[in-house]
Amino acid sequence: MKSALRVGARGSALSLWQARHAMAALGARDIATELCVLSSSGDRDRESAIEDLPGDAPFADDLEAALRRGEIDIAVHSLKDLPPLAPVDLTVAALLPRGAITESLVSHRGQSFAALPPGAVIGTSSSRRRAQILARRPDLVCRTIRGPVDARVDQVRAGVFDAAVLATAGLERLALGHTIVETFDPRVFVPAAGQGALALQARVSDVPTCGALAGLDHFATRLATTAEREAERALESAGQVAAVFATVQHLSVSVHARVLARDGSQVADGFSSGTAPVRAAREAAERALDRFGVLVR
């Protein structure tokens, strides 16, 4: 094992929190680490909507490149920022115990989602969030909001937007939980695959580092997110807006997959459960796509 593992993170407050959280977990196992701060294409372009950014992983691309060049040993990501299909040369060697999977509303005047007036402007850069907002409230206006979590909250507080929908885990990790007006039931506002999970990525060829990380891998998080990412892959390969979450009880995984029209005009859900997470994910995705096909015909 190297004298100190170099841990790569983006420069945002949330990414730095995540990296330090991972470093503390490694430190508890007497593994020395040092922090390396990098940027990503998603950080440099703060104007475009996320789906308009280049590449499959705009918030992970430069970290992965640094990992391949050997400049860092571990890249710490929000799992939802990684594409469902992993590159052959890199692996998520550990998933830490998951945070909240839910979405929360922050609003300028402290209004709940239902209380926002018609025409209120909600900031989001996610097609998944936009579609679900419009599915419930087609009278609202969605506009692109970019930047790190704390900057998005500041924009809402300043009245640039009437409200924004953000991941609960990010708000809680940055001690911004007090800004939450409402937390949505994940069955009603379905989150992104892998939401709330922290991924520790390493080179497949770096056996000592992968071995050091293996002891941190959280089984229930791995099981649930394996199902979620498989369902996401199936839904997105069909060209649809996808949302999905899974829960684990003992060794059984229950998957809720959702397909949406981009304007929120059509929504279809699929459900499945079982002890094989990939099979349950595919069944849930297929059922959602079947129902969506019926709706749009």
Secondary structure, DSSP 8 states (H G I E B T S, - for coil): --SSEEEEEESSHHHHHHHHHHHHHHHTTT--EEEEEE--HHHH--SS-GGGSSSS-TTTHHHHHHHHHTS-SEEEEEGGGS-SS--TTEEEEEE-------EEEEETT---TTTS-TT-EEE---HHHHHHHHHH-TTSEEE---S-HHHHHHHHHTTSSSEEEEEHHHHHHTT-GGG-SEE--TTTS---TTTT-EEEEEETT-HHHHHHHHTT--HHHHHHHHHHHHHHHHHHHTT-EEEEEEEEETTEEEEEEEEE-TTSS-EEEEEEEES-HHHHHHHHHHHHHHHHHHHH-
